[in-house]
Amino acid sequence: MIDLMQKNIGGNDRKLRILGGAALMGLGCVTKNRLIKVSGCILLATGIAQKCIFYDFLGIDTFKNEQISLEENE
């Protein structure tokens, strides 16, 4: 079952989604291309929310991996 409240995006993945999403939104506004703007919005929203539904289907969890590596360093 998919838990919509559990975060699964963390660390560098989150940073890249936010920066890439903002860049795509800007590019979409300049070129007036809706597909690029929508792609940017999706990346930005998933980066801010730290949740990607496709990651759930694929079993990917960069947030948990980040938490595990932080605990190992302590």
mmCIF file of the N, C-alpha and C atoms, coordinates in Angstrom:
data_MODEL
# 
_entry.id   MODEL 
# 
loop_
_atom_site.group_PDB 
_atom_site.id 
_atom_site.type_symbol 
_atom_site.label_atom_id 
_atom_site.label_alt_id 
_atom_site.label_comp_id 
_atom_site.label_asym_id 
_atom_site.label_entity_id 
_atom_site.label_seq_id 
_atom_site.pdbx_PDB_ins_code 
_atom_site.Cartn_x 
_atom_site.Cartn_y 
_atom_site.Cartn_z 
_atom_site.occupancy 
_atom_site.B_iso_or_equiv 
_atom_site.pdbx_formal_charge 
_atom_site.auth_seq_id 
_atom_site.auth_comp_id 
_atom_site.auth_asym_id 
_atom_site.auth_atom_id 
_atom_site.pdbx_PDB_model_num 
ATOM 1   N N  . MET A 1 1  ? 0.835  -1.188 0.000   1.00 0.00 ? 1  MET A N  1 
ATOM 2   C CA . MET A 1 1  ? 0.000  0.000  0.000   1.00 0.00 ? 1  MET A CA 1 
ATOM 3   C C  . MET A 1 1  ? 0.876  1.247  0.000   1.00 0.00 ? 1  MET A C  1 
ATOM 4   N N  . ILE A 1 2  ? 0.420  2.257  -0.684  1.00 0.00 ? 2  ILE A N  1 
ATOM 5   C CA . ILE A 1 2  ? 1.174  3.502  -0.814  1.00 0.00 ? 2  ILE A CA 1 
ATOM 6   C C  . ILE A 1 2  ? 0.781  4.451  0.319   1.00 0.00 ? 2  ILE A C  1 
ATOM 7   N N  . ASP A 1 3  ? 1.791  4.898  1.057   1.00 0.00 ? 3  ASP A N  1 
ATOM 8   C CA . ASP A 1 3  ? 1.574  5.867  2.130   1.00 0.00 ? 3  ASP A CA 1 
ATOM 9   C C  . ASP A 1 3  ? 1.874  7.255  1.567   1.00 0.00 ? 3  ASP A C  1 
ATOM 10  N N  . LEU A 1 4  ? 0.836  8.062  1.391   1.00 0.00 ? 4  LEU A N  1 
ATOM 11  C CA . LEU A 1 4  ? 1.007  9.374  0.784   1.00 0.00 ? 4  LEU A CA 1 
ATOM 12  C C  . LEU A 1 4  ? 1.668  10.392 1.694   1.00 0.00 ? 4  LEU A C  1 
ATOM 13  N N  . MET A 1 5  ? 1.796  10.078 2.974   1.00 0.00 ? 5  MET A N  1 
ATOM 14  C CA . MET A 1 5  ? 2.401  11.017 3.905   1.00 0.00 ? 5  MET A CA 1 
ATOM 15  C C  . MET A 1 5  ? 3.880  10.714 4.164   1.00 0.00 ? 5  MET A C  1 
ATOM 16  N N  . GLN A 1 6  ? 4.354  9.525  3.828   1.00 0.00 ? 6  GLN A N  1 
ATOM 17  C CA . GLN A 1 6  ? 5.741  9.141  4.084   1.00 0.00 ? 6  GLN A CA 1 
ATOM 18  C C  . GLN A 1 6  ? 6.657  9.758  3.028   1.00 0.00 ? 6  GLN A C  1 
ATOM 19  N N  . LYS A 1 7  ? 7.681  10.472 3.465   1.00 0.00 ? 7  LYS A N  1 
ATOM 20  C CA . LYS A 1 7  ? 8.628  11.096 2.551   1.00 0.00 ? 7  LYS A CA 1 
ATOM 21  C C  . LYS A 1 7  ? 9.509  10.028 1.911   1.00 0.00 ? 7  LYS A C  1 
ATOM 22  N N  . ASN A 1 8  ? 9.819  10.223 0.622   1.00 0.00 ? 8  ASN A N  1 
ATOM 23  C CA . ASN A 1 8  ? 10.724 9.286  -0.033  1.00 0.00 ? 8  ASN A CA 1 
ATOM 24  C C  . ASN A 1 8  ? 11.749 9.995  -0.921  1.00 0.00 ? 8  ASN A C  1 
ATOM 25  N N  . ILE A 1 9  ? 11.869 11.318 -0.771  1.00 0.00 ? 9  ILE A N  1 
ATOM 26  C CA . ILE A 1 9  ? 12.855 12.095 -1.517  1.00 0.00 ? 9  ILE A CA 1 
ATOM 27  C C  . ILE A 1 9  ? 13.697 12.874 -0.511  1.00 0.00 ? 9  ILE A C  1 
ATOM 28  N N  . GLY A 1 10 ? 14.992 12.716 -0.586  1.00 0.00 ? 10 GLY A N  1 
ATOM 29  C CA . GLY A 1 10 ? 15.855 13.424 0.344   1.00 0.00 ? 10 GLY A CA 1 
ATOM 30  C C  . GLY A 1 10 ? 17.178 13.809 -0.281  1.00 0.00 ? 10 GLY A C  1 
ATOM 31  N N  . GLY A 1 11 ? 17.933 14.601 0.420   1.00 0.00 ? 11 GLY A N  1 
ATOM 32  C CA . GLY A 1 11 ? 19.301 14.946 0.051   1.00 0.00 ? 11 GLY A CA 1 
ATOM 33  C C  . GLY A 1 11 ? 19.461 15.589 -1.302  1.00 0.00 ? 11 GLY A C  1 
ATOM 34  N N  . ASN A 1 12 ? 20.431 15.064 -2.051  1.00 0.00 ? 12 ASN A N  1 
ATOM 35  C CA . ASN A 1 12 ? 20.749 15.630 -3.363  1.00 0.00 ? 12 ASN A CA 1 
ATOM 36  C C  . ASN A 1 12 ? 19.601 15.474 -4.344  1.00 0.00 ? 12 ASN A C  1 
ATOM 37  N N  . ASP A 1 13 ? 18.833 14.419 -4.208  1.00 0.00 ? 13 ASP A N  1 
ATOM 38  C CA . ASP A 1 13 ? 17.670 14.199 -5.073  1.00 0.00 ? 13 ASP A CA 1 
ATOM 39  C C  . ASP A 1 13 ? 16.701 15.379 -4.939  1.00 0.00 ? 13 ASP A C  1 
ATOM 40  N N  . ARG A 1 14 ? 16.462 15.798 -3.712  1.00 0.00 ? 14 ARG A N  1 
ATOM 41  C CA . ARG A 1 14 ? 15.551 16.911 -3.459  1.00 0.00 ? 14 ARG A CA 1 
ATOM 42  C C  . ARG A 1 14 ? 16.100 18.216 -4.044  1.00 0.00 ? 14 ARG A C  1 
ATOM 43  N N  . LYS A 1 15 ? 17.374 18.472 -3.824  1.00 0.00 ? 15 LYS A N  1 
ATOM 44  C CA . LYS A 1 15 ? 17.996 19.696 -4.349  1.00 0.00 ? 15 LYS A CA 1 
ATOM 45  C C  . LYS A 1 15 ? 17.919 19.748 -5.861  1.00 0.00 ? 15 LYS A C  1 
ATOM 46  N N  . LEU A 1 16 ? 18.233 18.625 -6.514  1.00 0.00 ? 16 LEU A N  1 
ATOM 47  C CA . LEU A 1 16 ? 18.193 18.580 -7.974  1.00 0.00 ? 16 LEU A CA 1 
ATOM 48  C C  . LEU A 1 16 ? 16.777 18.778 -8.507  1.00 0.00 ? 16 LEU A C  1 
ATOM 49  N N  . ARG A 1 17 ? 15.794 18.211 -7.838  1.00 0.00 ? 17 ARG A N  1 
ATOM 50  C CA . ARG A 1 17 ? 14.407 18.390 -8.276  1.00 0.00 ? 17 ARG A CA 1 
ATOM 51  C C  . ARG A 1 17 ? 13.968 19.845 -8.158  1.00 0.00 ? 17 ARG A C  1 
ATOM 52  N N  . ILE A 1 18 ? 14.326 20.497 -7.058  1.00 0.00 ? 18 ILE A N  1 
ATOM 53  C CA . ILE A 1 18 ? 13.927 21.888 -6.859  1.00 0.00 ? 18 ILE A CA 1 
ATOM 54  C C  . ILE A 1 18 ? 14.624 22.802 -7.869  1.00 0.00 ? 18 ILE A C  1 
ATOM 55  N N  . LEU A 1 19 ? 15.936 22.654 -8.009  1.00 0.00 ? 19 LEU A N  1 
ATOM 56  C CA . LEU A 1 19 ? 16.670 23.494 -8.962  1.00 0.00 ? 19 LEU A CA 1 
ATOM 57  C C  . LEU A 1 19 ? 16.274 23.200 -10.403 1.00 0.00 ? 19 LEU A C  1 
ATOM 58  N N  . GLY A 1 20 ? 16.182 21.917 -10.747 1.00 0.00 ? 20 GLY A N  1 
ATOM 59  C CA . GLY A 1 20 ? 15.792 21.543 -12.099 1.00 0.00 ? 20 GLY A CA 1 
ATOM 60  C C  . GLY A 1 20 ? 14.371 21.968 -12.438 1.00 0.00 ? 20 GLY A C  1 
ATOM 61  N N  . GLY A 1 21 ? 13.473 21.820 -11.468 1.00 0.00 ? 21 GLY A N  1 
ATOM 62  C CA . GLY A 1 21 ? 12.089 22.235 -11.685 1.00 0.00 ? 21 GLY A CA 1 
ATOM 63  C C  . GLY A 1 21 ? 11.969 23.726 -11.897 1.00 0.00 ? 21 GLY A C  1 
ATOM 64  N N  . ALA A 1 22 ? 12.698 24.504 -11.101 1.00 0.00 ? 22 ALA A N  1 
ATOM 65  C CA . ALA A 1 22 ? 12.670 25.960 -11.260 1.00 0.00 ? 22 ALA A CA 1 
ATOM 66  C C  . ALA A 1 22 ? 13.258 26.366 -12.613 1.00 0.00 ? 22 ALA A C  1 
ATOM 67  N N  . ALA A 1 23 ? 14.346 25.694 -13.013 1.00 0.00 ? 23 ALA A N  1 
ATOM 68  C CA . ALA A 1 23 ? 14.958 25.994 -14.309 1.00 0.00 ? 23 ALA A CA 1 
ATOM 69  C C  . ALA A 1 23 ? 14.020 25.652 -15.460 1.00 0.00 ? 23 ALA A C  1 
ATOM 70  N N  . LEU A 1 24 ? 13.362 24.498 -15.375 1.00 0.00 ? 24 LEU A N  1 
ATOM 71  C CA . LEU A 1 24 ? 12.416 24.120 -16.438 1.00 0.00 ? 24 LEU A CA 1 
ATOM 72  C C  . LEU A 1 24 ? 11.215 25.058 -16.494 1.00 0.00 ? 24 LEU A C  1 
ATOM 73  N N  . MET A 1 25 ? 10.754 25.491 -15.332 1.00 0.00 ? 25 MET A N  1 
ATOM 74  C CA . MET A 1 25 ? 9.633  26.442 -15.330 1.00 0.00 ? 25 MET A CA 1 
ATOM 75  C C  . MET A 1 25 ? 10.045 27.752 -15.992 1.00 0.00 ? 25 MET A C  1 
ATOM 76  N N  . GLY A 1 26 ? 11.246 28.224 -15.670 1.00 0.00 ? 26 GLY A N  1 
ATOM 77  C CA . GLY A 1 26 ? 11.738 29.448 -16.304 1.00 0.00 ? 26 GLY A CA 1 
ATOM 78  C C  . GLY A 1 26 ? 11.892 29.287 -17.802 1.00 0.00 ? 26 GLY A C  1 
ATOM 79  N N  . LEU A 1 27 ? 12.457 28.168 -18.219 1.00 0.00 ? 27 LEU A N  1 
ATOM 80  C CA . LEU A 1 27 ? 12.621 27.895 -19.643 1.00 0.00 ? 27 LEU A CA 1 
ATOM 81  C C  . LEU A 1 27 ? 11.272 27.787 -20.339 1.00 0.00 ? 27 LEU A C  1 
ATOM 82  N N  . GLY A 1 28 ? 10.327 27.151 -19.681 1.00 0.00 ? 28 GLY A N  1 
ATOM 83  C CA . GLY A 1 28 ? 8.990  27.028 -20.248 1.00 0.00 ? 28 GLY A CA 1 
ATOM 84  C C  . GLY A 1 28 ? 8.301  28.370 -20.408 1.00 0.00 ? 28 GLY A C  1 
ATOM 85  N N  . CYS A 1 29 ? 8.542  29.275 -19.466 1.00 0.00 ? 29 CYS A N  1 
ATOM 86  C CA . CYS A 1 29 ? 7.960  30.624 -19.569 1.00 0.00 ? 29 CYS A CA 1 
ATOM 87  C C  . CYS A 1 29 ? 8.599  31.406 -20.714 1.00 0.00 ? 29 CYS A C  1 
ATOM 88  N N  . VAL A 1 30 ? 9.904  31.275 -20.881 1.00 0.00 ? 30 VAL A N  1 
ATOM 89  C CA . VAL A 1 30 ? 10.601 31.992 -21.947 1.00 0.00 ? 30 VAL A CA 1 
ATOM 90  C C  . VAL A 1 30 ? 10.183 31.466 -23.314 1.00 0.00 ? 30 VAL A C  1 
ATOM 91  N N  . THR A 1 31 ? 10.095 30.133 -23.439 1.00 0.00 ? 31 THR A N  1 
ATOM 92  C CA . THR A 1 31 ? 9.750  29.539 -24.735 1.00 0.00 ? 31 THR A CA 1 
ATOM 93  C C  . THR A 1 31 ? 8.244  29.398 -24.937 1.00 0.00 ? 31 THR A C  1 
ATOM 94  N N  . LYS A 1 32 ? 7.473  29.679 -23.911 1.00 0.00 ? 32 LYS A N  1 
ATOM 95  C CA . LYS A 1 32 ? 6.009  29.543 -23.937 1.00 0.00 ? 32 LYS A CA 1 
ATOM 96  C C  . LYS A 1 32 ? 5.576  28.117 -24.284 1.00 0.00 ? 32 LYS A C  1 
ATOM 97  N N  . ASN A 1 33 ? 6.324  27.151 -23.740 1.00 0.00 ? 33 ASN A N  1 
ATOM 98  C CA . ASN A 1 33 ? 6.041  25.744 -23.964 1.00 0.00 ? 33 ASN A CA 1 
ATOM 99  C C  . ASN A 1 33 ? 5.391  25.171 -22.703 1.00 0.00 ? 33 ASN A C  1 
ATOM 100 N N  . ARG A 1 34 ? 4.139  24.778 -22.798 1.00 0.00 ? 34 ARG A N  1 
ATOM 101 C CA . ARG A 1 34 ? 3.396  24.289 -21.630 1.00 0.00 ? 34 ARG A CA 1 
ATOM 102 C C  . ARG A 1 34 ? 3.949  22.977 -21.086 1.00 0.00 ? 34 ARG A C  1 
ATOM 103 N N  . LEU A 1 35 ? 4.399  22.101 -21.953 1.00 0.00 ? 35 LEU A N  1 
ATOM 104 C CA . LEU A 1 35 ? 4.915  20.808 -21.513 1.00 0.00 ? 35 LEU A CA 1 
ATOM 105 C C  . LEU A 1 35 ? 6.151  20.988 -20.626 1.00 0.00 ? 35 LEU A C  1 
ATOM 106 N N  . ILE A 1 36 ? 7.022  21.887 -20.997 1.00 0.00 ? 36 ILE A N  1 
ATOM 107 C CA . ILE A 1 36 ? 8.217  22.155 -20.192 1.00 0.00 ? 36 ILE A CA 1 
ATOM 108 C C  . ILE A 1 36 ? 7.816  22.777 -18.857 1.00 0.00 ? 36 ILE A C  1 
ATOM 109 N N  . LYS A 1 37 ? 6.852  23.705 -18.882 1.00 0.00 ? 37 LYS A N  1 
ATOM 110 C CA . LYS A 1 37 ? 6.392  24.325 -17.634 1.00 0.00 ? 37 LYS A CA 1 
ATOM 111 C C  . LYS A 1 37 ? 5.760  23.300 -16.696 1.00 0.00 ? 37 LYS A C  1 
ATOM 112 N N  . VAL A 1 38 ? 4.939  22.414 -17.232 1.00 0.00 ? 38 VAL A N  1 
ATOM 113 C CA . VAL A 1 38 ? 4.281  21.394 -16.413 1.00 0.00 ? 38 VAL A CA 1 
ATOM 114 C C  . VAL A 1 38 ? 5.318  20.436 -15.832 1.00 0.00 ? 38 VAL A C  1 
ATOM 115 N N  . SER A 1 39 ? 6.292  20.037 -16.648 1.00 0.00 ? 39 SER A N  1 
ATOM 116 C CA . SER A 1 39 ? 7.366  19.167 -16.155 1.00 0.00 ? 39 SER A CA 1 
ATOM 117 C C  . SER A 1 39 ? 8.121  19.845 -15.017 1.00 0.00 ? 39 SER A C  1 
ATOM 118 N N  . GLY A 1 40 ? 8.402  21.124 -15.159 1.00 0.00 ? 40 GLY A N  1 
ATOM 119 C CA . GLY A 1 40 ? 9.078  21.871 -14.108 1.00 0.00 ? 40 GLY A CA 1 
ATOM 120 C C  . GLY A 1 40 ? 8.252  21.960 -12.842 1.00 0.00 ? 40 GLY A C  1 
ATOM 121 N N  . CYS A 1 41 ? 6.949  22.178 -13.003 1.00 0.00 ? 41 CYS A N  1 
ATOM 122 C CA . CYS A 1 41 ? 6.052  22.250 -11.838 1.00 0.00 ? 41 CYS A CA 1 
ATOM 123 C C  . CYS A 1 41 ? 6.024  20.925 -11.083 1.00 0.00 ? 41 CYS A C  1 
ATOM 124 N N  . ILE A 1 42 ? 5.988  19.826 -11.817 1.00 0.00 ? 42 ILE A N  1 
ATOM 125 C CA . ILE A 1 42 ? 5.956  18.507 -11.179 1.00 0.00 ? 42 ILE A CA 1 
ATOM 126 C C  . ILE A 1 42 ? 7.245  18.261 -10.403 1.00 0.00 ? 42 ILE A C  1 
ATOM 127 N N  . LEU A 1 43 ? 8.383  18.550 -11.019 1.00 0.00 ? 43 LEU A N  1 
ATOM 128 C CA . LEU A 1 43 ? 9.664  18.365 -10.324 1.00 0.00 ? 43 LEU A CA 1 
ATOM 129 C C  . LEU A 1 43 ? 9.751  19.260 -9.086  1.00 0.00 ? 43 LEU A C  1 
ATOM 130 N N  . LEU A 1 44 ? 9.346  20.503 -9.228  1.00 0.00 ? 44 LEU A N  1 
ATOM 131 C CA . LEU A 1 44 ? 9.402  21.438 -8.104  1.00 0.00 ? 44 LEU A CA 1 
ATOM 132 C C  . LEU A 1 44 ? 8.477  20.996 -6.973  1.00 0.00 ? 44 LEU A C  1 
ATOM 133 N N  . ALA A 1 45 ? 7.270  20.593 -7.303  1.00 0.00 ? 45 ALA A N  1 
ATOM 134 C CA . ALA A 1 45 ? 6.306  20.167 -6.285  1.00 0.00 ? 45 ALA A CA 1 
ATOM 135 C C  . ALA A 1 45 ? 6.763  18.902 -5.564  1.00 0.00 ? 45 ALA A C  1 
ATOM 136 N N  . THR A 1 46 ? 7.300  17.940 -6.301  1.00 0.00 ? 46 THR A N  1 
ATOM 137 C CA . THR A 1 46 ? 7.767  16.716 -5.648  1.00 0.00 ? 46 THR A CA 1 
ATOM 138 C C  . THR A 1 46 ? 8.996  16.977 -4.797  1.00 0.00 ? 46 THR A C  1 
ATOM 139 N N  . GLY A 1 47 ? 9.837  17.912 -5.224  1.00 0.00 ? 47 GLY A N  1 
ATOM 140 C CA . GLY A 1 47 ? 11.010 18.261 -4.427  1.00 0.00 ? 47 GLY A CA 1 
ATOM 141 C C  . GLY A 1 47 ? 10.632 18.942 -3.127  1.00 0.00 ? 47 GLY A C  1 
ATOM 142 N N  . ILE A 1 48 ? 9.671  19.851 -3.191  1.00 0.00 ? 48 ILE A N  1 
ATOM 143 C CA . ILE A 1 48 ? 9.228  20.556 -1.985  1.00 0.00 ? 48 ILE A CA 1 
ATOM 144 C C  . ILE A 1 48 ? 8.489  19.612 -1.042  1.00 0.00 ? 48 ILE A C  1 
ATOM 145 N N  . ALA A 1 49 ? 7.602  18.782 -1.587  1.00 0.00 ? 49 ALA A N  1 
ATOM 146 C CA . ALA A 1 49 ? 6.816  17.862 -0.762  1.00 0.00 ? 49 ALA A CA 1 
ATOM 147 C C  . ALA A 1 49 ? 7.629  16.659 -0.289  1.00 0.00 ? 49 ALA A C  1 
ATOM 148 N N  . GLN A 1 50 ? 8.764  16.407 -0.917  1.00 0.00 ? 50 GLN A N  1 
ATOM 149 C CA . GLN A 1 50 ? 9.613  15.255 -0.625  1.00 0.00 ? 50 GLN A CA 1 
ATOM 150 C C  . GLN A 1 50 ? 8.865  13.936 -0.810  1.00 0.00 ? 50 GLN A C  1 
ATOM 151 N N  . LYS A 1 51 ? 7.991  13.896 -1.801  1.00 0.00 ? 51 LYS A N  1 
ATOM 152 C CA . LYS A 1 51 ? 7.188  12.702 -2.070  1.00 0.00 ? 51 LYS A CA 1 
ATOM 153 C C  . LYS A 1 51 ? 7.026  12.524 -3.576  1.00 0.00 ? 51 LYS A C  1 
ATOM 154 N N  . CYS A 1 52 ? 7.366  11.327 -4.066  1.00 0.00 ? 52 CYS A N  1 
ATOM 155 C CA . CYS A 1 52 ? 7.179  10.983 -5.470  1.00 0.00 ? 52 CYS A CA 1 
ATOM 156 C C  . CYS A 1 52 ? 6.430  9.658  -5.543  1.00 0.00 ? 52 CYS A C  1 
ATOM 157 N N  . ILE A 1 53 ? 5.273  9.670  -6.165  1.00 0.00 ? 53 ILE A N  1 
ATOM 158 C CA . ILE A 1 53 ? 4.452  8.464  -6.260  1.00 0.00 ? 53 ILE A CA 1 
ATOM 159 C C  . ILE A 1 53 ? 5.142  7.401  -7.121  1.00 0.00 ? 53 ILE A C  1 
ATOM 160 N N  . PHE A 1 54 ? 5.856  7.824  -8.164  1.00 0.00 ? 54 PHE A N  1 
ATOM 161 C CA . PHE A 1 54 ? 6.560  6.859  -9.010  1.00 0.00 ? 54 PHE A CA 1 
ATOM 162 C C  . PHE A 1 54 ? 7.663  6.146  -8.238  1.00 0.00 ? 54 PHE A C  1 
ATOM 163 N N  . TYR A 1 55 ? 8.298  6.844  -7.299  1.00 0.00 ? 55 TYR A N  1 
ATOM 164 C CA . TYR A 1 55 ? 9.301  6.202  -6.451  1.00 0.00 ? 55 TYR A CA 1 
ATOM 165 C C  . TYR A 1 55 ? 8.662  5.090  -5.620  1.00 0.00 ? 55 TYR A C  1 
ATOM 166 N N  . ASP A 1 56 ? 7.421  5.308  -5.164  1.00 0.00 ? 56 ASP A N  1 
ATOM 167 C CA . ASP A 1 56 ? 6.723  4.263  -4.410  1.00 0.00 ? 56 ASP A CA 1 
ATOM 168 C C  . ASP A 1 56 ? 6.548  3.007  -5.252  1.00 0.00 ? 56 ASP A C  1 
ATOM 169 N N  . PHE A 1 57 ? 6.129  3.178  -6.499  1.00 0.00 ? 57 PHE A N  1 
ATOM 170 C CA . PHE A 1 57 ? 5.923  2.027  -7.378  1.00 0.00 ? 57 PHE A CA 1 
ATOM 171 C C  . PHE A 1 57 ? 7.229  1.301  -7.672  1.00 0.00 ? 57 PHE A C  1 
ATOM 172 N N  . LEU A 1 58 ? 8.328  2.058  -7.764  1.00 0.00 ? 58 LEU A N  1 
ATOM 173 C CA . LEU A 1 58 ? 9.622  1.468  -8.077  1.00 0.00 ? 58 LEU A CA 1 
ATOM 174 C C  . LEU A 1 58 ? 10.385 0.996  -6.844  1.00 0.00 ? 58 LEU A C  1 
ATOM 175 N N  . GLY A 1 59 ? 9.882  1.346  -5.659  1.00 0.00 ? 59 GLY A N  1 
ATOM 176 C CA . GLY A 1 59 ? 10.537 0.935  -4.425  1.00 0.00 ? 59 GLY A CA 1 
ATOM 177 C C  . GLY A 1 59 ? 11.780 1.749  -4.086  1.00 0.00 ? 59 GLY A C  1 
ATOM 178 N N  . ILE A 1 60 ? 11.866 2.960  -4.607  1.00 0.00 ? 60 ILE A N  1 
ATOM 179 C CA . ILE A 1 60 ? 13.019 3.826  -4.362  1.00 0.00 ? 60 ILE A CA 1 
ATOM 180 C C  . ILE A 1 60 ? 12.715 4.743  -3.188  1.00 0.00 ? 60 ILE A C  1 
ATOM 181 N N  . ASP A 1 61 ? 13.682 4.911  -2.296  1.00 0.00 ? 61 ASP A N  1 
ATOM 182 C CA . ASP A 1 61 ? 13.499 5.784  -1.136  1.00 0.00 ? 61 ASP A CA 1 
ATOM 183 C C  . ASP A 1 61 ? 14.819 6.456  -0.799  1.00 0.00 ? 61 ASP A C  1 
ATOM 184 N N  . THR A 1 62 ? 15.077 7.620  -1.382  1.00 0.00 ? 62 THR A N  1 
ATOM 185 C CA . THR A 1 62 ? 16.328 8.326  -1.105  1.00 0.00 ? 62 THR A CA 1 
ATOM 186 C C  . THR A 1 62 ? 16.279 9.030  0.243   1.00 0.00 ? 62 THR A C  1 
ATOM 187 N N  . PHE A 1 63 ? 15.102 9.262  0.785   1.00 0.00 ? 63 PHE A N  1 
ATOM 188 C CA . PHE A 1 63 ? 14.980 9.883  2.111   1.00 0.00 ? 63 PHE A CA 1 
ATOM 189 C C  . PHE A 1 63 ? 15.436 8.907  3.192   1.00 0.00 ? 63 PHE A C  1 
ATOM 190 N N  . LYS A 1 64 ? 14.980 7.663  3.118   1.00 0.00 ? 64 LYS A N  1 
ATOM 191 C CA . LYS A 1 64 ? 15.359 6.651  4.102   1.00 0.00 ? 64 LYS A CA 1 
ATOM 192 C C  . LYS A 1 64 ? 16.853 6.349  4.001   1.00 0.00 ? 64 LYS A C  1 
ATOM 193 N N  . ASN A 1 65 ? 17.364 6.273  2.780   1.00 0.00 ? 65 ASN A N  1 
ATOM 194 C CA . ASN A 1 65 ? 18.792 6.020  2.589   1.00 0.00 ? 65 ASN A CA 1 
ATOM 195 C C  . ASN A 1 65 ? 19.618 7.123  3.227   1.00 0.00 ? 65 ASN A C  1 
ATOM 196 N N  . GLU A 1 66 ? 19.144 8.353  3.143   1.00 0.00 ? 66 GLU A N  1 
ATOM 197 C CA . GLU A 1 66 ? 19.841 9.485  3.757   1.00 0.00 ? 66 GLU A CA 1 
ATOM 198 C C  . GLU A 1 66 ? 19.824 9.365  5.278   1.00 0.00 ? 66 GLU A C  1 
ATOM 199 N N  . GLN A 1 67 ? 18.685 8.959  5.845   1.00 0.00 ? 67 GLN A N  1 
ATOM 200 C CA . GLN A 1 67 ? 18.576 8.809  7.293   1.00 0.00 ? 67 GLN A CA 1 
ATOM 201 C C  . GLN A 1 67 ? 19.487 7.699  7.805   1.00 0.00 ? 67 GLN A C  1 
ATOM 202 N N  . ILE A 1 68 ? 19.588 6.615  7.056   1.00 0.00 ? 68 ILE A N  1 
ATOM 203 C CA . ILE A 1 68 ? 20.446 5.495  7.453   1.00 0.00 ? 68 ILE A CA 1 
ATOM 204 C C  . ILE A 1 68 ? 21.910 5.936  7.461   1.00 0.00 ? 68 ILE A C  1 
ATOM 205 N N  . SER A 1 69 ? 22.333 6.674  6.429   1.00 0.00 ? 69 SER A N  1 
ATOM 206 C CA . SER A 1 69 ? 23.736 7.104  6.365   1.00 0.00 ? 69 SER A CA 1 
ATOM 207 C C  . SER A 1 69 ? 24.045 8.119  7.451   1.00 0.00 ? 69 SER A C  1 
ATOM 208 N N  . LEU A 1 70 ? 23.079 8.948  7.846   1.00 0.00 ? 70 LEU A N  1 
ATOM 209 C CA . LEU A 1 70 ? 23.294 9.897  8.947   1.00 0.00 ? 70 LEU A CA 1 
ATOM 210 C C  . LEU A 1 70 ? 23.474 9.158  10.270  1.00 0.00 ? 70 LEU A C  1 
ATOM 211 N N  . GLU A 1 71 ? 22.691 8.104  10.483  1.00 0.00 ? 71 GLU A N  1 
ATOM 212 C CA . GLU A 1 71 ? 22.791 7.328  11.721  1.00 0.00 ? 71 GLU A CA 1 
ATOM 213 C C  . GLU A 1 71 ? 24.124 6.592  11.788  1.00 0.00 ? 71 GLU A C  1 
ATOM 214 N N  . GLU A 1 72 ? 24.639 6.139  10.664  1.00 0.00 ? 72 GLU A N  1 
ATOM 215 C CA . GLU A 1 72 ? 25.912 5.432  10.634  1.00 0.00 ? 72 GLU A CA 1 
ATOM 216 C C  . GLU A 1 72 ? 27.072 6.348  10.986  1.00 0.00 ? 72 GLU A C  1 
ATOM 217 N N  . ASN A 1 73 ? 26.957 7.631  10.642  1.00 0.00 ? 73 ASN A N  1 
ATOM 218 C CA . ASN A 1 73 ? 28.023 8.586  10.904  1.00 0.00 ? 73 ASN A CA 1 
ATOM 219 C C  . ASN A 1 73 ? 28.077 9.034  12.353  1.00 0.00 ? 73 ASN A C  1 
ATOM 220 N N  . GLU A 1 74 ? 27.038 8.784  13.124  1.00 0.00 ? 74 GLU A N  1 
ATOM 221 C CA . GLU A 1 74 ? 27.005 9.229  14.510  1.00 0.00 ? 74 GLU A CA 1 
ATOM 222 C C  . GLU A 1 74 ? 27.845 8.369  15.404  1.00 0.00 ? 74 GLU A C  1 
# 
